[in-house]
Amino acid sequence: MTTARQWVATDFGGPEVLRLREVEVPSPGPGEVTIAVRAAGMNPADYKHFAAGRDRRPLPLTLGYEVAGLLAAVGPGTSIATGPAAVGDAVIAFQILGGYASALNVPASDVFAKPAPLDFAQAANLLLAGTTAAELLATAEVSAGDAVLVHGAAGAVGLSVLQQARLLGVRVIGTADPGSFAIVRALGAIPVGYGDGPDELAARVRAAAGDDIAAALDTVGSDEAVDASLALLKDRRRLVTLTAFGRAEAEGFTAIGARNPASGPFRDRARAGLVEMAAAGDLTVRIAREFPFEDAPEAVATLAGPHPSGKLALVLDAPPGGRG
Protein backbone atom coordinates (compact mmCIF):
# COMPACT_ATOMS: atom_id res chain seq x y z
CA MET A 1 0.00 0.00 0.00
CA THR A 2 1.17 3.50 -0.84
CA THR A 3 -0.06 7.04 -0.17
CA ALA A 4 -1.05 9.20 -3.13
CA ARG A 5 -2.29 12.74 -3.67
CA GLN A 6 -5.63 13.09 -5.39
CA TRP A 7 -7.75 16.03 -6.55
CA VAL A 8 -11.48 15.84 -5.82
CA ALA A 9 -14.48 18.14 -6.17
CA THR A 10 -15.99 18.61 -2.72
CA ASP A 11 -19.08 20.37 -4.10
CA PHE A 12 -20.72 21.30 -7.40
CA GLY A 13 -19.39 24.43 -9.03
CA GLY A 14 -16.19 25.72 -10.60
CA PRO A 15 -12.47 25.26 -9.90
CA GLU A 16 -12.91 26.75 -6.42
CA VAL A 17 -14.49 23.50 -5.18
CA LEU A 18 -11.39 21.41 -5.93
CA ARG A 19 -9.35 20.12 -3.01
CA LEU A 20 -6.14 18.08 -2.82
CA ARG A 21 -6.26 15.13 -0.42
CA GLU A 22 -4.17 12.12 0.47
CA VAL A 23 -5.52 8.63 -0.21
CA GLU A 24 -4.23 5.13 0.33
CA VAL A 25 -3.61 3.05 -2.79
CA PRO A 26 -3.70 -0.69 -1.93
CA SER A 27 -1.60 -3.32 -3.65
CA PRO A 28 -3.24 -4.24 -6.97
CA GLY A 29 -5.19 -7.45 -7.17
CA PRO A 30 -5.47 -9.86 -10.12
CA GLY A 31 -6.37 -7.92 -13.26
CA GLU A 32 -5.17 -4.63 -11.79
CA VAL A 33 -2.05 -2.47 -11.96
CA THR A 34 -0.83 0.54 -10.02
CA ILE A 35 0.31 3.51 -12.11
CA ALA A 36 2.66 6.17 -10.78
CA VAL A 37 1.21 9.06 -12.76
CA ARG A 38 3.54 11.34 -14.69
CA ALA A 39 0.77 13.26 -16.49
CA ALA A 40 -3.03 13.42 -16.38
CA GLY A 41 -4.91 14.28 -19.55
CA MET A 42 -7.46 17.09 -19.34
CA ASN A 43 -10.80 17.14 -21.15
CA PRO A 44 -14.00 19.24 -20.95
CA ALA A 45 -15.72 16.19 -19.46
CA ASP A 46 -13.56 16.70 -16.36
CA TYR A 47 -15.14 19.98 -15.27
CA LYS A 48 -18.58 19.08 -16.62
CA HIS A 49 -18.49 16.15 -14.19
CA PHE A 50 -18.76 18.48 -11.19
CA ALA A 51 -20.17 21.68 -12.72
CA ALA A 52 -23.74 21.06 -11.59
CA GLY A 53 -25.79 18.50 -9.75
CA ARG A 54 -28.50 17.98 -7.17
CA ASP A 55 -27.64 14.68 -5.54
CA ARG A 56 -24.86 15.42 -3.06
CA ARG A 57 -24.47 11.82 -1.95
CA PRO A 58 -21.68 10.95 -4.47
CA LEU A 59 -19.52 13.89 -3.28
CA PRO A 60 -16.58 14.21 -3.25
CA LEU A 61 -16.13 13.42 -6.96
CA THR A 62 -12.87 12.21 -8.45
CA LEU A 63 -11.69 13.69 -11.76
CA GLY A 64 -9.78 12.59 -14.84
CA TYR A 65 -10.33 9.86 -17.42
CA GLU A 66 -6.84 9.28 -18.86
CA VAL A 67 -3.26 9.24 -17.58
CA ALA A 68 0.29 8.32 -18.55
CA GLY A 69 2.95 7.11 -16.18
CA LEU A 70 5.05 4.20 -14.97
CA LEU A 71 3.86 0.88 -13.63
CA ALA A 72 4.51 0.86 -9.89
CA ALA A 73 2.98 -2.56 -9.24
CA VAL A 74 1.34 -5.36 -11.25
CA GLY A 75 -1.33 -7.64 -9.84
CA PRO A 76 -0.74 -11.40 -9.69
CA GLY A 77 -0.88 -13.08 -13.10
CA THR A 78 -1.79 -9.83 -14.80
CA SER A 79 -0.99 -8.53 -18.29
CA ILE A 80 -2.03 -5.17 -19.74
CA ALA A 81 -4.00 -4.71 -22.97
CA THR A 82 -0.84 -4.71 -25.09
CA GLY A 83 0.67 -7.79 -23.45
CA PRO A 84 2.99 -8.71 -20.56
CA ALA A 85 4.14 -5.81 -18.39
CA ALA A 86 6.61 -5.17 -15.61
CA VAL A 87 7.22 -2.57 -12.92
CA GLY A 88 8.84 0.48 -14.47
CA ASP A 89 7.17 0.14 -17.88
CA ALA A 90 5.79 3.36 -19.36
CA VAL A 91 2.04 3.09 -19.95
CA ILE A 92 -1.15 5.00 -20.69
CA ALA A 93 -4.62 4.28 -19.35
CA PHE A 94 -8.12 5.14 -20.63
CA GLN A 95 -11.04 5.06 -19.81
CA ILE A 96 -10.48 5.26 -16.09
CA LEU A 97 -11.77 7.23 -13.10
CA GLY A 98 -9.77 9.46 -10.78
CA GLY A 99 -6.85 10.30 -13.06
CA TYR A 100 -6.06 13.57 -11.26
CA ALA A 101 -3.86 11.64 -8.84
CA SER A 102 -0.20 10.95 -8.23
CA ALA A 103 -0.87 7.19 -8.21
CA LEU A 104 -3.91 4.96 -8.66
CA ASN A 105 -5.04 1.42 -9.33
CA VAL A 106 -6.77 0.74 -12.65
CA PRO A 107 -8.04 -2.32 -14.54
CA ALA A 108 -5.17 -3.75 -16.58
CA SER A 109 -7.50 -4.12 -19.57
CA ASP A 110 -7.58 -0.30 -19.82
CA VAL A 111 -3.77 0.04 -19.84
CA PHE A 112 -1.52 0.15 -22.94
CA ALA A 113 2.19 0.51 -23.52
CA LYS A 114 3.01 4.19 -23.99
CA PRO A 115 3.79 5.02 -27.63
CA ALA A 116 7.49 5.90 -27.68
CA PRO A 117 7.17 9.00 -29.94
CA LEU A 118 4.89 10.71 -27.38
CA ASP A 119 6.04 12.30 -24.15
CA PHE A 120 3.95 11.74 -21.03
CA ALA A 121 1.79 14.85 -21.45
CA GLN A 122 0.99 13.92 -25.05
CA ALA A 123 0.37 10.28 -24.23
CA ALA A 124 -1.99 11.20 -21.39
CA ASN A 125 -4.12 13.12 -23.88
CA LEU A 126 -4.14 10.63 -26.74
CA LEU A 127 -7.15 8.43 -26.27
CA LEU A 128 -10.23 10.38 -25.22
CA ALA A 129 -9.91 12.82 -28.12
CA GLY A 130 -8.57 10.09 -30.40
CA THR A 131 -11.38 7.61 -29.85
CA THR A 132 -13.94 10.40 -30.21
CA ALA A 133 -12.39 11.40 -33.54
CA ALA A 134 -12.36 7.78 -34.69
CA GLU A 135 -16.02 7.41 -33.80
CA LEU A 136 -16.95 10.56 -35.74
CA LEU A 137 -15.23 9.22 -38.85
CA ALA A 138 -16.68 5.73 -38.53
CA THR A 139 -20.23 6.87 -37.76
CA ALA A 140 -20.24 9.15 -40.80
CA GLU A 141 -18.93 6.21 -42.88
CA VAL A 142 -16.01 8.27 -44.15
CA SER A 143 -13.78 6.49 -46.67
CA ALA A 144 -10.92 7.18 -49.08
CA GLY A 145 -11.65 9.87 -51.64
CA ASP A 146 -14.39 11.57 -49.61
CA ALA A 147 -14.40 15.32 -49.07
CA VAL A 148 -15.32 15.90 -45.43
CA LEU A 149 -16.22 19.06 -43.52
CA VAL A 150 -14.87 19.20 -39.94
CA HIS A 151 -16.23 21.92 -37.66
CA GLY A 152 -13.73 22.93 -34.97
CA ALA A 153 -10.77 21.52 -36.87
CA ALA A 154 -8.17 23.12 -34.58
CA GLY A 155 -9.72 21.76 -31.38
CA ALA A 156 -8.41 18.66 -29.64
CA VAL A 157 -10.85 16.26 -31.32
CA GLY A 158 -10.62 18.12 -34.62
CA LEU A 159 -6.83 17.79 -34.75
CA SER A 160 -7.11 14.05 -34.21
CA VAL A 161 -9.78 13.84 -36.92
CA LEU A 162 -7.45 15.60 -39.37
CA GLN A 163 -4.63 13.14 -38.71
CA GLN A 164 -6.82 10.05 -38.89
CA ALA A 165 -8.59 11.32 -42.02
CA ARG A 166 -5.23 11.86 -43.73
CA LEU A 167 -4.36 8.21 -43.05
CA LEU A 168 -7.66 7.20 -44.66
CA GLY A 169 -6.98 9.22 -47.81
CA VAL A 170 -9.73 11.71 -47.05
CA ARG A 171 -9.72 15.37 -48.09
CA VAL A 172 -10.77 17.66 -45.23
CA ILE A 173 -12.14 21.18 -45.17
CA GLY A 174 -11.90 22.41 -41.59
CA THR A 175 -13.55 25.40 -39.96
CA ALA A 176 -11.27 27.29 -37.60
CA ASP A 177 -10.30 30.71 -36.31
CA PRO A 178 -7.90 32.41 -38.76
CA GLY A 179 -5.19 32.29 -36.08
CA SER A 180 -5.26 28.50 -36.33
CA PHE A 181 -5.24 28.20 -40.12
CA ALA A 182 -1.53 27.30 -40.20
CA ILE A 183 -2.10 24.40 -37.79
CA VAL A 184 -4.96 23.08 -39.93
CA ARG A 185 -2.94 23.39 -43.14
CA ALA A 186 0.03 21.61 -41.56
CA LEU A 187 -2.15 18.53 -41.14
CA GLY A 188 -3.20 18.53 -44.78
CA ALA A 189 -6.62 20.18 -44.47
CA ILE A 190 -8.07 23.28 -46.12
CA PRO A 191 -8.99 25.86 -43.46
CA VAL A 192 -12.18 27.93 -43.74
CA GLY A 193 -13.20 30.70 -41.35
CA TYR A 194 -16.49 30.38 -39.52
CA GLY A 195 -18.90 33.23 -38.82
CA ASP A 196 -21.22 35.41 -40.95
CA GLY A 197 -24.05 32.88 -40.82
CA PRO A 198 -24.68 29.42 -42.30
CA ASP A 199 -25.26 30.58 -45.90
CA GLU A 200 -21.93 32.40 -46.06
CA LEU A 201 -20.14 29.51 -44.36
CA ALA A 202 -21.65 26.99 -46.78
CA ALA A 203 -20.56 29.16 -49.72
CA ARG A 204 -16.98 29.33 -48.45
CA VAL A 205 -16.90 25.56 -47.98
CA ARG A 206 -18.22 24.97 -51.52
CA ALA A 207 -15.55 27.27 -52.90
CA ALA A 208 -12.84 25.43 -50.98
CA ALA A 209 -14.07 21.89 -51.63
CA GLY A 210 -14.37 22.05 -55.38
CA ASP A 211 -16.87 19.16 -55.31
CA ASP A 212 -19.56 17.66 -53.11
CA ILE A 213 -19.12 17.33 -49.35
CA ALA A 214 -19.73 13.68 -48.49
CA ALA A 215 -19.92 14.03 -44.69
CA ALA A 216 -19.75 16.64 -41.92
CA LEU A 217 -18.26 16.10 -38.48
CA ASP A 218 -19.33 18.65 -35.87
CA THR A 219 -17.30 19.22 -32.70
CA VAL A 220 -18.78 22.70 -32.12
CA GLY A 221 -22.55 22.28 -31.92
CA SER A 222 -23.49 25.78 -33.06
CA ASP A 223 -26.59 26.40 -35.17
CA GLU A 224 -24.33 27.88 -37.85
CA ALA A 225 -22.30 24.66 -38.06
CA VAL A 226 -25.39 22.45 -38.17
CA ASP A 227 -27.29 24.59 -40.67
CA ALA A 228 -24.31 24.92 -43.01
CA SER A 229 -23.73 21.17 -42.87
CA LEU A 230 -27.34 20.34 -43.66
CA ALA A 231 -27.24 22.72 -46.61
CA LEU A 232 -24.12 21.04 -47.99
CA LEU A 233 -24.98 17.37 -47.53
CA LYS A 234 -27.06 15.18 -49.80
CA ASP A 235 -27.60 12.69 -46.97
CA ARG A 236 -28.09 14.27 -43.54
CA ARG A 237 -27.42 10.92 -41.90
CA ARG A 238 -23.74 11.60 -42.63
CA LEU A 239 -23.74 14.60 -40.30
CA VAL A 240 -22.40 13.51 -36.92
CA THR A 241 -22.20 15.83 -33.90
CA LEU A 242 -20.69 15.75 -30.43
CA THR A 243 -22.95 18.35 -28.88
CA ALA A 244 -26.07 19.27 -30.89
CA PHE A 245 -28.15 16.51 -29.29
CA GLY A 246 -31.55 18.17 -29.57
CA ARG A 247 -31.18 19.05 -33.22
CA ALA A 248 -29.82 15.61 -34.05
CA GLU A 249 -32.87 13.93 -32.55
CA ALA A 250 -35.28 16.36 -34.21
CA GLU A 251 -33.65 16.50 -37.64
CA GLY A 252 -32.47 12.98 -38.32
CA PHE A 253 -28.70 13.03 -37.88
CA THR A 254 -26.50 11.31 -35.29
CA ALA A 255 -25.08 12.51 -32.00
CA ILE A 256 -22.32 10.50 -30.32
CA GLY A 257 -21.12 10.58 -26.74
CA ALA A 258 -22.50 9.68 -23.33
CA ARG A 259 -26.11 9.72 -24.56
CA ASN A 260 -25.37 7.25 -27.35
CA PRO A 261 -25.10 3.66 -26.06
CA ALA A 262 -22.90 2.67 -28.99
CA SER A 263 -20.18 5.20 -28.15
CA GLY A 264 -18.59 3.51 -25.14
CA PRO A 265 -18.13 0.08 -26.76
CA PHE A 266 -16.81 1.66 -29.98
CA ARG A 267 -14.23 3.73 -28.14
CA ASP A 268 -13.06 0.71 -26.15
CA ARG A 269 -12.48 -1.18 -29.39
CA ALA A 270 -10.71 1.78 -31.02
CA ARG A 271 -8.03 2.26 -28.35
CA ALA A 272 -5.53 -0.36 -29.48
CA GLY A 273 -5.50 0.85 -33.07
CA LEU A 274 -4.88 4.44 -32.02
CA VAL A 275 -2.00 3.37 -29.77
CA GLU A 276 -0.48 1.55 -32.76
CA MET A 277 -0.87 4.67 -34.95
CA ALA A 278 0.88 6.80 -32.34
CA ALA A 279 3.65 4.22 -31.88
CA ALA A 280 4.25 4.31 -35.65
CA GLY A 281 4.50 8.11 -35.60
CA ASP A 282 1.26 8.57 -37.54
CA LEU A 283 -0.76 10.18 -34.74
CA THR A 284 0.43 12.81 -32.32
CA VAL A 285 -1.05 15.23 -29.77
CA ARG A 286 -0.58 18.98 -29.75
CA ILE A 287 -0.01 20.28 -26.22
CA ALA A 288 -1.01 23.89 -25.59
CA ARG A 289 0.17 24.05 -21.98
CA GLU A 290 1.34 21.90 -19.09
CA PHE A 291 0.47 22.69 -15.47
CA PRO A 292 2.09 21.44 -12.27
CA PHE A 293 -0.12 18.89 -10.54
CA GLU A 294 -0.56 21.28 -7.60
CA ASP A 295 -2.12 23.88 -9.91
CA ALA A 296 -5.15 21.83 -10.92
CA PRO A 297 -7.70 24.59 -10.10
CA GLU A 298 -5.86 27.02 -12.41
CA ALA A 299 -5.59 24.34 -15.06
CA VAL A 300 -9.31 23.57 -14.91
CA ALA A 301 -10.16 27.27 -15.14
CA THR A 302 -7.98 27.48 -18.25
CA LEU A 303 -9.61 24.35 -19.67
CA ALA A 304 -13.08 25.83 -19.20
CA GLY A 305 -12.18 29.08 -20.97
CA PRO A 306 -10.58 30.13 -24.24
CA HIS A 307 -7.07 28.76 -24.70
CA PRO A 308 -4.66 28.13 -27.58
CA SER A 309 -5.18 25.18 -29.91
CA GLY A 310 -4.11 21.93 -28.29
CA LYS A 311 -4.51 19.95 -25.10
CA LEU A 312 -3.76 20.79 -21.48
CA ALA A 313 -2.04 18.41 -19.08
CA LEU A 314 -1.40 18.13 -15.37
CA VAL A 315 2.16 16.92 -14.88
CA LEU A 316 4.04 15.95 -11.78
CA ASP A 317 7.35 17.45 -12.86
CA ALA A 318 6.35 20.80 -14.43
CA PRO A 319 7.90 24.02 -13.08
CA PRO A 320 5.67 26.47 -11.16
CA GLY A 321 3.52 28.64 -13.42
CA GLY A 322 3.05 26.05 -16.13
CA ARG A 323 5.02 25.11 -19.17
CA GLY A 324 4.14 25.54 -22.83
C-alpha positions as MATLAB code, in Angstrom:
seq = 'MTTARQWVATDFGGPEVLRLREVEVPSPGPGEVTIAVRAAGMNPADYKHFAAGRDRRPLPLTLGYEVAGLLAAVGPGTSIATGPAAVGDAVIAFQILGGYASALNVPASDVFAKPAPLDFAQAANLLLAGTTAAELLATAEVSAGDAVLVHGAAGAVGLSVLQQARLLGVRVIGTADPGSFAIVRALGAIPVGYGDGPDELAARVRAAAGDDIAAALDTVGSDEAVDASLALLKDRRRLVTLTAFGRAEAEGFTAIGARNPASGPFRDRARAGLVEMAAAGDLTVRIAREFPFEDAPEAVATLAGPHPSGKLALVLDAPPGGRG';
ca = [
       0.000    0.000    0.000;
       1.174    3.503   -0.836;
      -0.063    7.037   -0.167;
      -1.053    9.204   -3.125;
      -2.287   12.738   -3.670;
      -5.634   13.089   -5.393;
      -7.749   16.030   -6.551;
     -11.481   15.842   -5.817;
     -14.478   18.140   -6.174;
     -15.993   18.610   -2.722;
     -19.080   20.370   -4.102;
     -20.721   21.299   -7.395;
     -19.385   24.433   -9.030;
     -16.191   25.722  -10.597;
     -12.470   25.256   -9.901;
     -12.906   26.747   -6.422;
     -14.495   23.497   -5.179;
     -11.389   21.411   -5.930;
      -9.350   20.121   -3.007;
      -6.144   18.080   -2.818;
      -6.262   15.133   -0.424;
      -4.173   12.123    0.471;
      -5.522    8.632   -0.213;
      -4.228    5.128    0.332;
      -3.606    3.048   -2.793;
      -3.703   -0.687   -1.934;
      -1.602   -3.321   -3.650;
      -3.236   -4.243   -6.969;
      -5.191   -7.453   -7.169;
      -5.473   -9.858  -10.121;
      -6.372   -7.924  -13.255;
      -5.170   -4.628  -11.792;
      -2.047   -2.471  -11.959;
      -0.825    0.540  -10.020;
       0.308    3.509  -12.111;
       2.659    6.169  -10.776;
       1.210    9.056  -12.763;
       3.540   11.342  -14.689;
       0.769   13.258  -16.486;
      -3.028   13.421  -16.378;
      -4.914   14.283  -19.549;
      -7.464   17.090  -19.342;
     -10.802   17.142  -21.146;
     -14.001   19.235  -20.946;
     -15.720   16.188  -19.462;
     -13.561   16.701  -16.357;
     -15.143   19.980  -15.271;
     -18.584   19.081  -16.617;
     -18.493   16.151  -14.187;
     -18.756   18.480  -11.186;
     -20.167   21.681  -12.716;
     -23.742   21.062  -11.589;
     -25.790   18.504   -9.747;
     -28.502   17.980   -7.169;
     -27.639   14.676   -5.542;
     -24.862   15.420   -3.065;
     -24.465   11.816   -1.948;
     -21.679   10.953   -4.469;
     -19.524   13.890   -3.285;
     -16.581   14.210   -3.254;
     -16.132   13.423   -6.956;
     -12.872   12.213   -8.453;
     -11.687   13.688  -11.757;
      -9.779   12.585  -14.838;
     -10.328    9.864  -17.425;
      -6.836    9.284  -18.859;
      -3.259    9.236  -17.577;
       0.286    8.320  -18.545;
       2.947    7.112  -16.177;
       5.053    4.197  -14.974;
       3.856    0.883  -13.628;
       4.507    0.863   -9.889;
       2.977   -2.564   -9.241;
       1.341   -5.358  -11.249;
      -1.333   -7.640   -9.844;
      -0.744  -11.402   -9.691;
      -0.882  -13.084  -13.096;
      -1.789   -9.827  -14.804;
      -0.986   -8.527  -18.291;
      -2.030   -5.174  -19.742;
      -3.996   -4.707  -22.974;
      -0.837   -4.712  -25.093;
       0.666   -7.790  -23.452;
       2.994   -8.707  -20.557;
       4.142   -5.811  -18.395;
       6.611   -5.169  -15.607;
       7.217   -2.575  -12.921;
       8.842    0.483  -14.471;
       7.165    0.142  -17.881;
       5.787    3.360  -19.361;
       2.040    3.089  -19.950;
      -1.148    5.002  -20.690;
      -4.625    4.279  -19.346;
      -8.122    5.143  -20.627;
     -11.040    5.061  -19.815;
     -10.483    5.260  -16.089;
     -11.773    7.233  -13.100;
      -9.770    9.463  -10.782;
      -6.846   10.298  -13.064;
      -6.062   13.568  -11.257;
      -3.864   11.636   -8.836;
      -0.198   10.946   -8.232;
      -0.870    7.187   -8.212;
      -3.910    4.957   -8.664;
      -5.039    1.417   -9.332;
      -6.774    0.736  -12.652;
      -8.041   -2.320  -14.542;
      -5.168   -3.754  -16.579;
      -7.501   -4.117  -19.572;
      -7.578   -0.304  -19.818;
      -3.768    0.042  -19.844;
      -1.523    0.147  -22.936;
       2.191    0.509  -23.524;
       3.011    4.194  -23.995;
       3.789    5.020  -27.634;
       7.486    5.897  -27.682;
       7.170    8.997  -29.938;
       4.889   10.709  -27.384;
       6.044   12.303  -24.153;
       3.954   11.740  -21.033;
       1.787   14.853  -21.451;
       0.993   13.925  -25.049;
       0.367   10.276  -24.233;
      -1.986   11.196  -21.387;
      -4.123   13.123  -23.877;
      -4.144   10.631  -26.745;
      -7.154    8.426  -26.275;
     -10.233   10.379  -25.220;
      -9.907   12.817  -28.119;
      -8.566   10.090  -30.401;
     -11.378    7.614  -29.848;
     -13.942   10.400  -30.207;
     -12.394   11.398  -33.539;
     -12.359    7.779  -34.694;
     -16.022    7.409  -33.798;
     -16.948   10.557  -35.736;
     -15.232    9.222  -38.853;
     -16.684    5.732  -38.528;
     -20.232    6.865  -37.755;
     -20.239    9.147  -40.805;
     -18.926    6.206  -42.881;
     -16.007    8.267  -44.146;
     -13.780    6.486  -46.671;
     -10.916    7.178  -49.082;
     -11.652    9.867  -51.638;
     -14.394   11.570  -49.613;
     -14.402   15.322  -49.074;
     -15.316   15.898  -45.434;
     -16.219   19.056  -43.519;
     -14.874   19.203  -39.939;
     -16.229   21.918  -37.658;
     -13.730   22.934  -34.967;
     -10.774   21.522  -36.871;
      -8.174   23.121  -34.577;
      -9.725   21.760  -31.383;
      -8.412   18.659  -29.639;
     -10.855   16.261  -31.317;
     -10.616   18.119  -34.619;
      -6.826   17.792  -34.749;
      -7.107   14.047  -34.211;
      -9.780   13.841  -36.922;
      -7.450   15.598  -39.370;
      -4.633   13.137  -38.712;
      -6.820   10.050  -38.885;
      -8.585   11.323  -42.018;
      -5.234   11.859  -43.727;
      -4.360    8.213  -43.052;
      -7.661    7.195  -44.659;
      -6.981    9.220  -47.810;
      -9.733   11.715  -47.051;
      -9.721   15.374  -48.092;
     -10.768   17.664  -45.234;
     -12.144   21.180  -45.174;
     -11.903   22.409  -41.592;
     -13.546   25.400  -39.962;
     -11.266   27.291  -37.599;
     -10.305   30.707  -36.309;
      -7.899   32.410  -38.759;
      -5.194   32.292  -36.081;
      -5.257   28.497  -36.326;
      -5.240   28.201  -40.122;
      -1.526   27.301  -40.202;
      -2.100   24.403  -37.792;
      -4.963   23.083  -39.932;
      -2.939   23.387  -43.143;
       0.034   21.612  -41.558;
      -2.152   18.528  -41.143;
      -3.196   18.534  -44.783;
      -6.616   20.176  -44.471;
      -8.071   23.275  -46.122;
      -8.992   25.864  -43.459;
     -12.180   27.934  -43.744;
     -13.195   30.696  -41.350;
     -16.485   30.383  -39.522;
     -18.901   33.228  -38.821;
     -21.223   35.409  -40.949;
     -24.054   32.876  -40.818;
     -24.679   29.425  -42.305;
     -25.256   30.578  -45.898;
     -21.925   32.396  -46.061;
     -20.144   29.511  -44.358;
     -21.647   26.992  -46.782;
     -20.564   29.156  -49.719;
     -16.980   29.327  -48.446;
     -16.897   25.559  -47.984;
     -18.221   24.971  -51.518;
     -15.549   27.272  -52.902;
     -12.837   25.428  -50.979;
     -14.071   21.886  -51.625;
     -14.370   22.046  -55.383;
     -16.867   19.157  -55.308;
     -19.561   17.662  -53.108;
     -19.124   17.329  -49.348;
     -19.734   13.676  -48.489;
     -19.916   14.029  -44.693;
     -19.748   16.640  -41.924;
     -18.262   16.105  -38.476;
     -19.331   18.654  -35.871;
     -17.298   19.216  -32.704;
     -18.777   22.704  -32.115;
     -22.548   22.280  -31.925;
     -23.490   25.782  -33.065;
     -26.591   26.397  -35.169;
     -24.326   27.881  -37.846;
     -22.301   24.660  -38.062;
     -25.390   22.447  -38.173;
     -27.293   24.591  -40.670;
     -24.315   24.916  -43.014;
     -23.727   21.172  -42.870;
     -27.338   20.335  -43.655;
     -27.239   22.724  -46.612;
     -24.121   21.043  -47.989;
     -24.981   17.373  -47.528;
     -27.063   15.185  -49.802;
     -27.601   12.688  -46.969;
     -28.089   14.267  -43.541;
     -27.422   10.924  -41.903;
     -23.735   11.605  -42.630;
     -23.742   14.605  -40.305;
     -22.402   13.507  -36.924;
     -22.200   15.827  -33.903;
     -20.690   15.747  -30.427;
     -22.950   18.354  -28.880;
     -26.073   19.269  -30.892;
     -28.145   16.514  -29.291;
     -31.555   18.170  -29.569;
     -31.179   19.053  -33.218;
     -29.818   15.607  -34.049;
     -32.866   13.934  -32.553;
     -35.284   16.357  -34.210;
     -33.651   16.496  -37.638;
     -32.466   12.981  -38.320;
     -28.696   13.028  -37.882;
     -26.499   11.315  -35.295;
     -25.076   12.513  -31.996;
     -22.321   10.499  -30.324;
     -21.120   10.584  -26.744;
     -22.500    9.685  -23.333;
     -26.107    9.719  -24.556;
     -25.366    7.252  -27.355;
     -25.096    3.656  -26.057;
     -22.895    2.667  -28.992;
     -20.181    5.200  -28.151;
     -18.593    3.506  -25.143;
     -18.132    0.083  -26.765;
     -16.812    1.659  -29.979;
     -14.225    3.727  -28.140;
     -13.057    0.713  -26.149;
     -12.478   -1.177  -29.387;
     -10.709    1.779  -31.020;
      -8.034    2.265  -28.346;
      -5.530   -0.361  -29.478;
      -5.502    0.854  -33.072;
      -4.880    4.440  -32.017;
      -2.002    3.374  -29.771;
      -0.485    1.555  -32.765;
      -0.873    4.671  -34.946;
       0.881    6.800  -32.339;
       3.648    4.224  -31.883;
       4.250    4.313  -35.647;
       4.502    8.114  -35.596;
       1.262    8.568  -37.542;
      -0.761   10.179  -34.741;
       0.434   12.814  -32.317;
      -1.052   15.227  -29.773;
      -0.575   18.981  -29.754;
      -0.011   20.282  -26.218;
      -1.014   23.890  -25.586;
       0.170   24.047  -21.977;
       1.342   21.899  -19.089;
       0.467   22.691  -15.468;
       2.088   21.439  -12.274;
      -0.117   18.890  -10.538;
      -0.559   21.276   -7.597;
      -2.120   23.885   -9.912;
      -5.154   21.828  -10.915;
      -7.699   24.585  -10.100;
      -5.860   27.024  -12.405;
      -5.594   24.338  -15.065;
      -9.311   23.569  -14.906;
     -10.157   27.273  -15.136;
      -7.985   27.484  -18.254;
      -9.606   24.348  -19.672;
     -13.082   25.827  -19.202;
     -12.185   29.079  -20.973;
     -10.577   30.134  -24.241;
      -7.073   28.756  -24.698;
      -4.663   28.127  -27.584;
      -5.182   25.177  -29.910;
      -4.112   21.933  -28.285;
      -4.507   19.954  -25.103;
      -3.757   20.791  -21.477;
      -2.036   18.411  -19.085;
      -1.404   18.133  -15.368;
       2.161   16.925  -14.883;
       4.044   15.947  -11.776;
       7.347   17.449  -12.859;
       6.350   20.796  -14.431;
       7.901   24.022  -13.083;
       5.673   26.473  -11.158;
       3.518   28.640  -13.422;
       3.049   26.048  -16.126;
       5.021   25.107  -19.174;
       4.138   25.539  -22.830;
];
